[in-house]
Amino acid sequence: MQTQVLSELNTTTRLALVLLLLDVMILMPHLLSGAFNPMSVNGASLALAYVIYKTQHRQDLAK
């Protein structure tokens, strides 16, 4: 049960990060060229979410 909730939360988080990035690209594209810009921060967060997803998926298969 807990794994399913975490998986749904992870999916929601990834979707929200992508939508926020698109929002910045449309409304404030000048922010994408600065240090610690939304692209690098969201990219790192999405990569971490992907690693967590893959790890959970492997644990589910092992059960």
C-alpha positions as CSV (number, residue, x, y, z in Angstrom):
1,M,0.0,0.0,0.0
2,Q,2.8,2.4,1.0
3,T,4.7,1.7,-2.2
4,Q,1.6,2.4,-4.4
5,V,1.1,5.8,-2.6
6,L,4.7,6.7,-3.1
7,S,4.5,5.7,-6.8
8,E,1.5,7.9,-7.3
9,L,3.2,10.8,-5.5
10,N,6.3,10.3,-7.6
11,T,4.2,10.4,-10.8
12,T,2.4,13.6,-9.6
13,T,5.7,15.2,-8.7
14,R,7.2,14.5,-12.1
15,L,4.2,15.9,-13.9
16,A,4.2,19.0,-11.7
17,L,7.9,19.6,-12.4
18,V,7.4,19.3,-16.2
19,L,4.4,21.7,-16.1
20,L,6.3,24.2,-14.0
21,L,9.2,24.1,-16.4
22,L,6.8,24.7,-19.4
23,D,5.3,27.6,-17.5
24,V,8.7,29.2,-17.0
25,M,9.6,28.6,-20.7
26,I,6.5,30.4,-21.8
27,L,6.2,33.2,-19.3
28,M,9.8,34.0,-18.2
29,P,12.3,32.4,-20.7
30,H,15.1,34.7,-19.6
31,L,15.3,32.7,-16.3
32,L,16.6,29.7,-18.2
33,S,20.0,31.3,-18.8
34,G,20.9,32.0,-15.2
35,A,22.8,29.9,-12.7
36,F,20.5,27.4,-10.9
37,N,17.9,28.0,-13.5
38,P,14.6,26.0,-13.5
39,M,15.9,23.7,-16.2
40,S,18.9,22.5,-14.2
41,V,17.0,22.2,-10.9
42,N,14.0,20.5,-12.5
43,G,16.2,18.3,-14.6
44,A,18.0,17.1,-11.5
45,S,14.7,16.6,-9.7
46,L,13.2,14.6,-12.6
47,A,16.3,12.5,-12.7
48,L,16.0,11.7,-9.0
49,A,12.3,10.9,-9.4
50,Y,13.2,8.5,-12.3
51,V,15.8,6.7,-10.1
52,I,13.3,6.4,-7.3
53,Y,10.7,5.1,-9.7
54,K,13.0,2.5,-11.1
55,T,14.2,1.4,-7.7
56,Q,10.6,0.9,-6.5
57,H,9.7,-1.0,-9.7
58,R,12.6,-3.4,-9.1
59,Q,11.5,-3.9,-5.4
60,D,8.0,-4.6,-6.6
61,L,9.2,-7.3,-9.0
62,A,11.3,-8.9,-6.3
63,K,8.3,-9.5,-4.1
